[in-house]
Amino acid sequence: QRLDPPIRRSLHVALSQPETYLSRQGSRRMSSLSPDVCVAYRLYLECGKLINLHDWLQAFAFELGVKGKGGGNRQQRRSRKRGADRKPRITEIETEIQARFVRALSELQFLGFIKPTKRKTDHVQRMTWNTY
């Protein structure tokens, strides 16, 4: 008798449903409480062969609940146009979110899910497909 664990299936379950391994109480939908690699993996499953890193970062930030560029209500936007608001505007996603995203990407690359491409520098190539 041979022991042959389904490693790829176990990784898929662990990354797509972390609540099965993590003992957290609460709702089943826990995108903001999930580890960053799990959030990135859920978005990874929705992509095709080549994944644009900028689009993936925007979706990652949205899943974590961070507002990207152009935030604020109408009154704040008007005051910015008039020059009344002299504070620097946030035009990019916060550096903390970018660092968390890069770490999640490096973990996915280490697990063998993605690899960089030479044709398009702002894309990564998807290495696995759903065959469960």
N, C-alpha and C positions, 0 to 999 in steps of 0.2 A: 504494500500500500504506500502510495506516494503523497506527500503533502505539497500542494502547489497553490499557494494563496493567490487570489486575484488582486494583485497590487494596484493595477490601474483603476479597477472598480472601487477599491478601498479609498484611493486618493480622490476619485470623483465624489464619492459620498462624503468624505471628510471636508472637501472644499465647497461643495454645493449645499450641504446641510450640516453646518458645524454644530448645531444644537444637539445632534445625536452623540457627539463626543464631549462637548462642553456642557457642564452641568450649570446652566443658567436658567433661572426661572423667569417666566414672563411669556410674551407672545412668541409665536412661531416666526413672525416677520421681524428680524432683528438686523437689518442691514447696517444700521449705525453702530450696533454693538458687536457685529461680526468682526473677526480679524480682517485686516486689510487685504490679505491674500485671497480670502474667500469672496470679498466684494469684487476684487479684480477678476477672479475666476468666473463668477456669475456673468460678468460683462463679457468675458472671453468667450463664453459659450454662445453668445449672440452674434459673434463676428464671423467673417468669412476667412478665406485663405490668408490674405494680408490684412493686418490691423494697423490703422493709422493711430500713432501714439497720442497725438493732440486730441483727437476725438475720444479716445479711450480715457485720457486724463479728464476731459470735460465731463464725461459720463460718470467717472469715479468720484469727482468732486460733487456732482449732483446727487449721487447715491449717499454720500456722507452728509448732505444737507448744507453744503457751502455754496453761497451765491457767487457766481462768476462776475464777469464784467457787466457794466451797465446797470447795476443794482440801484435800489433807491426808488422813492416815489416821485411823482411828477414835480412836486414843490422843490425837492432837493435837486432834481435835474435842471429846473429853471434857474435856481440860485447859482448852480455851477456855470450855466451859460452866461449869466450876468457878471460872473467874477466875484460874487459875494462870498462864496465858499473858497477860502484860500488853502484849505487843507489838501494834501496830495491825495488824488483819487486812487483807489485800488483798481487797477486795470487787468491785473493778472491774478491767478489763483494763488492763495497764500503759499509761502515756501514750505510750511509744515505739511500741507496736503501734497505738494509735489514730492517731498522727501518720502512720505508714506507710500505714494504711488510708485516711486522708483524702487523702493524696498520690496513692494509686492511684485513688481516686474522681475526683479532679480531672483526672488524666490520661485516664481513661475518658470524662469529660465533654468534655474538649478534643477527643478523637477522635470524638465524636458518638455514643457508645454509650448514654449516659444523660442525662436532664435532670431537674431538680427539678420536683415537682408542687405545685400550689397547693391542691389538695383535702386532701392528707395531707402534713403537713410532715415526718414521719419516714419518708417513702417517696421513691423516685426512680422515674421511668418509663423503661422499656426502649425504646430507639429502633430497634434492629435485630433481625432475626430470621434464623435459619439457613436460607438458601436457596442453599447452595453445591452 
